[in-house]
């Protein structure tokens, strides 16, 4: 039981470091059948240097990270991390497409997906993502938009 609690605390620390549950990062979630899909996008320079090094992420004010986590609903818990196929792109107001290449990160029982992309100051991006939980045949469509500043 103690080992399980330590793993849960480690996972929660990593999620917080990567912006999953930080209020300043405007994390959102979508219910999809038996799953909850958490998604956020934030500037990579807000990461702690140690976290960026550990996950080979570039910390810059002109780069953002898109972070996706899929949790299977389990009664009486916050959910069970679940692997998924995550694909997507972002487009700006001039119609330029930015392909998002997600990579899977596993830390203990936690599973999440990260993609990095360069931005310009004041750039407004519309995200269009497809998330298929492992073993599922249907994909959830996640659409959101956000403006980024590099100041």
LINBELBEL-V707280 format. One record per backbone hydrogen bond with DSSP energy under -0.5 kcal/mol. CO is the residue of the C=O (numbers start at 1). NH is the residue of the N-H. If there is no record, write none. Layout:
# LINBELBEL-V707280
CO/NH
CO/NH
This chain:
# LINBELBEL-V707280
1/5
2/6
3/7
4/8
5/9
6/10
7/11
8/12
9/13
10/14
11/15
12/16
13/17
14/18
15/20
16/19
21/23
22/25
22/27
23/26
25/41
28/39
30/37
32/35
34/73
35/32
36/38
36/71
37/30
38/69
39/28
40/67
42/65
43/46
44/47
48/52
49/53
50/54
51/55
52/57
53/56
57/59
58/60
60/45
60/63
62/119
63/44
64/117
65/42
65/67
66/115
67/40
68/113
69/38
70/82
71/36
72/80
74/77
80/72
83/134
84/86
85/132
87/130
88/100
89/128
90/98
91/126
92/95
96/92
97/99
98/90
99/101
100/88
100/102
103/114
105/112
107/110
110/107
112/105
113/68
114/103
115/66
117/64
120/123
123/125
123/148
125/127
125/146
126/91
127/144
128/89
129/142
130/87
131/133
131/140
132/85
133/136
140/131
140/142
141/143
142/129
144/127
146/125
148/122
148/123
